[in-house]
């Protein structure tokens, strides 16, 4: 179901309501999946150190289109640095956890090559580039825009 309220997008990508989430073993990285098929990687380290400090926010680090339909489950395998996503359309896919690189899908004929990230391949139903890394640049004009990640306790 929709676990969180709608998240305002940081980029031009429509995020829609978030439908699934999972954290790493240390609860410092949060992965979320959206109704629109996007995966977001959030850094929660500073927020967890002192959540009352307004400067310590949950920061979006990475966003990529994983599926053409709603993401219904995701899992991070930290030893291999892989994120596994599942969609309402029945597809299950593997991604690199730090870059959003697409490794393949369950049921494919070829073996997963988890070390080869040199080729840019995308799933057949996704035509967006794989990932947008959110980095602050010293040369970019700073704007005061707040995009909060809010829990919806009613759902």
C-alpha positions in Angstrom: 0.0 0.0 0.0 0.9 3.7 0.1 3.1 3.9 3.2 4.0 7.6 2.9 2.4 10.8 1.7 3.3 12.0 -1.8 6.9 13.1 -2.0 7.6 16.3 -4.0 10.1 15.4 -6.7 13.6 16.8 -6.5 14.0 16.5 -10.3 11.7 16.5 -13.3 10.7 12.9 -12.5 7.2 12.4 -11.1 7.6 10.4 -7.9 4.0 9.8 -6.9 3.2 8.2 -3.5 5.9 6.0 -2.1 4.7 2.3 -1.9 7.7 0.5 -0.3 10.8 1.1 1.7 13.8 -0.7 3.1 17.0 0.2 5.0 20.5 -1.0 5.1 21.6 -3.1 8.2 22.9 0.1 10.0 19.7 2.1 9.1 21.8 4.9 7.5 20.6 4.4 3.9 16.9 4.2 3.0 15.6 2.9 -0.3 12.0 3.8 -1.3 9.9 2.7 -4.3 7.1 4.7 -5.8 3.8 4.1 -7.5 5.3 5.5 -10.7 8.1 2.9 -10.8 11.0 5.0 -9.4 13.6 4.0 -6.8 15.1 6.6 -4.5 18.1 6.3 -2.3 18.2 8.5 0.8 21.0 9.2 3.2 19.6 9.3 6.8 22.9 9.5 8.7 22.9 13.1 9.9 19.1 13.0 10.6 19.6 10.0 12.9 22.4 11.6 14.8 20.1 14.5 15.9 16.7 14.6 14.3 15.8 17.9 16.2 18.5 19.8 14.3 16.8 21.3 11.2 20.1 21.1 9.3 20.2 17.4 9.6 17.8 16.3 6.9 17.1 13.1 5.1 18.9 13.7 1.8 18.0 12.1 -1.6 21.2 10.8 -3.1 20.0 8.9 -6.1 16.9 8.4 -8.2 16.2 6.0 -11.1 13.3 4.5 -13.1 13.2 0.8 -12.2 9.8 -0.2 -13.6 7.1 1.2 -15.8 4.5 0.3 -13.1 4.2 0.5 -9.3 7.1 -0.9 -7.2 5.6 -3.3 -4.7 8.7 -4.7 -3.0 12.4 -4.0 -2.7 15.3 -5.5 -0.9 19.0 -4.6 -0.5 21.7 -7.3 -0.4 24.5 -5.4 1.2 27.3 -7.9 0.7 26.9 -7.8 -3.1 25.7 -4.1 -3.1 22.6 -5.0 -5.0 19.0 -3.8 -4.8 16.2 -6.2 -5.9 13.0 -4.6 -7.0 9.6 -6.1 -7.8 6.7 -4.5 -9.6 3.0 -4.9 -9.9 3.6 -6.1 -13.4 5.3 -9.3 -12.1 8.9 -8.3 -13.0 11.8 -8.7 -10.5 15.0 -6.8 -11.3 18.5 -6.4 -10.0 20.3 -3.0 -9.6 23.6 -1.7 -8.3 22.8 -0.1 -4.9 25.1 2.9 -5.3 24.7 3.8 -9.0 21.3 2.5 -10.1 23.0 0.4 -12.8 20.7 -2.3 -14.2 22.1 -5.9 -14.0 19.1 -7.8 -15.3 15.9 -9.6 -14.3 14.9 -12.9 -12.7 14.3 -15.4 -15.4 16.8 -14.1 -17.9 18.9 -16.6 -19.9 22.3 -15.0 -19.1 24.1 -15.0 -15.8 24.1 -11.8 -13.7 27.4 -10.0 -14.1 27.5 -8.0 -10.9 31.0 -6.6 -11.5 30.5 -5.3 -15.0 29.0 -1.8 -15.0 30.6 -0.7 -18.2 27.6 -1.3 -20.6 24.5 0.9 -20.2 21.5 -1.4 -20.6 17.9 -0.7 -19.6 14.9 -2.8 -19.1 12.7 -3.0 -22.2 9.8 -1.1 -20.7 12.0 1.7 -19.2 13.3 4.4 -21.6 14.8 6.9 -19.1 18.5 6.9 -18.3 19.2 4.7 -15.3 20.1 7.2 -12.5 20.3 10.8 -11.5 22.8 11.4 -8.7 21.9 14.3 -6.4 25.2 16.1 -5.7 25.6 19.7 -4.5 27.8 21.7 -6.8 29.7 24.7 -5.7 29.1 26.3 -9.1 25.3 25.9 -8.9 23.1 28.6 -7.6 21.7 27.7 -4.2 18.0 27.9 -3.8 16.1 27.4 -0.6 13.6 24.6 -1.5 12.4 22.1 1.0 11.1 18.7 -0.1 10.3 16.8 3.1 10.0 13.1 3.4 6.9 12.7 5.6 5.5 9.6 7.2 1.7 9.1 6.8 0.8 7.5 10.1 -2.9 6.9 8.9 -1.9 4.3 6.4 
